Amino acid sequence: MMKKRCASAVFAVWLSVHTTPSHSVPSALPIARVPHSDLDLKQQADRTRLNHRLRTAVDKVCGYALASDLRGQNNVRRCLKETFRNATSQMDAVVFYTR
C-alpha cells in the first residue's frame, strides 16, 4: 500500500511542478501543489526557495508514522527519499528549460 502511495506521491509532485491543471489529476492521489511562477529560476536564491517548497510538499504528501510503527516509519522514509529525488530531477528539468 505504501509503495503505491509513494509512486502516487512522485506522480503528484511531478505534476504540480509542471503546473498541470488540477482537473487532470485524479482526486484520490495525495497532491501538494508547488507554485513556482513567482520565482526567477535563473537566480540561485529562487532555486533554493523552490527546493524548500518541494521538500515541504514531499513531507505533506508522504505523511508520517507513529514512533511505535517501525514499518510505517521505514515506508515514510522511503517515500520521502524517492519522492524528493524524483521531484528534484523534475525541478532540474524545469530550471534547465528556463535558462
QUILIN-V832448 format. One line per field, one symbol per residue. ss: DSSP state (@ for helix, = for strand, . for the rest). psi: psi as a letter, one per 40 degrees, with the letter a starting at -180 (. if undefined). A space follows every 10 residues. Layout:
BEGIN
ss->???
psi->???
END
This chain:
BEGIN
ss->.@@@@@@@@@ @@@@@@@... .@@@...... .......... ...@@@@@@@ @@@@@@@@@@ @@.......@ @@@@@@@@@@ @@@@@@@@@@ @@@@@@@@.
psi->dddddddddd dddddddefi ideehieeih hhhgiedeig eehddddddd dddddddddd ddaiiidegd dddddddddd dddddddddd ddddddee.
END
